[in-house]
Amino acid sequence: MLSTPDSGWRITGVSLRSAQVRDTLAPQDGLYTVTERSNGVSATRLIDVIDTLLVAAEDPDAVIAALADPETQVVTLTVTEKGYYRHPATGALLVDDPAIAHDLSGGVPRTIFGFLAAALDRRRGAGAGGLTLVSCDNLSGNGALLMRLLLAFVERRDADLAGWVRAHVTAPDTMVDRIVPASTEADRAGVATAIGVDDAAALVTEPFWQWVIEDRFAGPRPRWEAAGRRSSTTSRRSNSPSCGC
């Protein structure tokens, strides 16, 4: 989730279930390195964009509060195929899935749709404005898919909220292209040698990256196009910051 304090755009990172990323980054104050390797040459840079790390399974209300915060403008999501809870043949929301059924009943959220619906309801009540939901997966039409399933969920909870979502929330289609394999002990040792500090969260990747985002935002957004790559068209942007949720 990206917010806009006076110091600039920052990230609140959220994991729905596992505490591994939080437990790795918290002792490092959210700092980590990215090393790009090409033809035997490595370049390492420090990433300093994460303010807070939350684990939804431990403190779901903190996640809802962060999503509902008026300063939060953009929510990025990395969702697995299973995390969309859609029927493999029809593409419809699996409303009978135990987790979805639980969230539809008003229980403490377990799914992205439950968390988003709860947060959007708070935003509506507080007059906090809408959100831009940016999918970071590589499913075709990922933004349209996310919005369709979110609305299918919200319509079953609150028809008025569904109308508000249609008017105030956007989900631009995106395309993410970068290979980031799981870091090995050898990777982390090499980074430690290069920078003189151990980085338990070090990432090692290829130099090529591209993040193309449909220019359809509900409110303010970071100037991603100013990060060293030009936009491919007037309606598409390229960049590769970390996904926050």
N, C-alpha and C positions, 0 to 999 in steps of 0.2 A: 504494500500500500504506500502510495506516495503522498506526502503532505507538503504544505507550503508555509513553514515558519519563516520569519524574517531572514534567516540565514540561507534560505534556498530550499530546493527540493531534497527531501530525505526519504528513507525507506523504513517502514515498520514491517519486519519479516514475520510471517505466520506459518506455522506448520499445523495441519489439522490434527495429526496424531503423534508422530515421532518427535521426541525431544532432542534427537541427535544433533541436528544443525544448531539449535540454540545452545546446547551444552558444549559444542565445539567452539562457537563464535563468542559466547558470552565472556569467557576468560580473556579474550582478545579485544574486548570492547567493540565487537562487531567488525573489526578490521580483518582483512584477508588480502592475499595477493593473487594476481592472475599472471601467469607466465605464458607467453606466446613463443612457440618453437617452430622454426622453419629452416631447413637445410643446415642443421647443426647449430644455428644461432638462436639464442634465447633472449627475450626481453621481459623483464618483470616489473609490474607496477602495483602500487598499493591502492586498494579500493576502500574508500572511507565514505560510505553513503548510508549505512545502517544505524539507525538510532535505537531501535527497540526490537527485541525478539520475543515472540509469544508462541505458546503451544496451546492450541484450542482445547485439547483434551484436559488440560490442567486448569485453565481459566477461560472458559468460553465467553463470559461476560466482558472480559478485557478485550477480546477480539471484536465482539459486537460494538463495544464502545469506540474502538479504534476505527472501525469501518464507518461508524456514525458521526465521528468527529467532523465538524464543519471544515477543518483544515485539510481533511483527506479529500483528494480530488480524483485520483486515478488508482484503481485496484488492478494489479496484474495477477493472473492466476496460471499456474501450471497444473493442469488437470489430467489425470490418466484417463484412458478410455473407460475404465470401470467407474471412475469418479463422476461421470456424467449421468449415470443411472438411466441410460436410454435403452429401449428395446432394440436388439440387434437387427430385427427385420423391419419394424415400422419406424424406428427412430423416436417413438413416443417416450415420454417420461415414465419410468417404472414406478408408478404410484403405489404398487403393492409391495415394493421392496421394503424390508423391515426398517431400514434407516430412513428412507423417504417417508414411510408411513408414520414413523416416530416424529419426524420433524413437522409433518402436516398436522399432527395432533397437538402441536404447541409445546412439545417437550424441549429440553435443552438441545440446541442444534448439534447434529452430527455430520451434516453434509454441507457442501458449499451453498446449496440452495437455501437451507435452513438459516445459515449465518447471514447470507445476503438479504434474505427476506426480513429477518429480525432487524438488521442494521438499516435497511431502507425504510422500514416502518418508523424507526426512531428519527431518521433524517426528515421524513415527511412531517412528523409531529413537531419537530423542533425548527422547521423551516430552514434546514441546513443545506438544501439544494441537492441536486442529483449527483451521479457518479458516472465515470467512464470505466467500463470493465474491459480490460485488455487480456485476451487469452494468449498464453505463450506456448500452446501446443501446436502441432502441425496438422491437425485435421482440416480438411477443406471447408471453407466457410465457417471457421471456428467462432467468430463473433456472432453470426446469425444463429448458429447452433446453441451457443450459450444463452442468448437472449430468448430463444424459443423455449428452451427447457426451463429457464428461470420463470418466464411468464406462465408456463403450464403449472409450475409449482405455486406461484403467488396467486393465480386465479382461483385455486382451490382453497386458499387461506383467506383471501380478502380481495374481492372484486375491485373495491375502491383503490386499494394499494396497487393493484395491477394497472389501473388506469394512470396512476401517478408515475409508475415505473415507465410506462410507454412514453410519457411526456418528458421525463427528467433523466432517464438513464440511457446511455448508449453502449454498444458493444461492437467496436470496429473490428473488421476482419484483419487478420495479421498473417505474416509468414516469417518464421524464425529459421535461420540457417546458420548453425555453428555446431561443430562436433566438440564436446567437452567430456572426455572419458573420465571415469572415476580415478582420482589421484592415487598413486601407489606410494609405498614407503620410499622408494627410490626417488620419485618426484619430489616428495617433501624434503628429503635429504638434500637433493640438488638445490632446491630453493633456499634452504637454510644456509648452505654453503655460499650461495650467491649474495644473500642479503645480511647474513650474520645473525639471523633471528629465526627461531623455530616458528613455523606457521602450520598449525594443525589443520587449517581449512584451505590450504594452498590449492589452486586450480592450475592445471597445465593443459594448454589447448593449441589448436592451429591458429595461424594469424588471420585467416579469413573469417568474417562474420557479416551477417546482414539481418536486420530486423525491419521488416516492411509493415507499416501500420496505416490502415485506411484513415484518412483525415476526417474523422467524425467523432468529436469529443463533446462531452456534456458541459465542460467548463475549462478552467485553466489546465495546461499541461506543460511538462518540461520541454525545453527547446532541444529535443533529441537530435535534430538535424545539425546542431552546432557542435556535435561531438566528434567532428573529424571526417564525416561522410556527408555527401550532398544527398538531398532527397531525389528519388528517381523520377517523380513527377510532382506536380503541384498538389496532388492529393495523397501522396504516399511518402512516408518518412523512413529513413534507415538509421539504425543504431543498435546497441547491444548492452544496455544496462541489465543488472540482475533482476530476475522476477521476484516480486515481493510476497506473493501468496500462492 
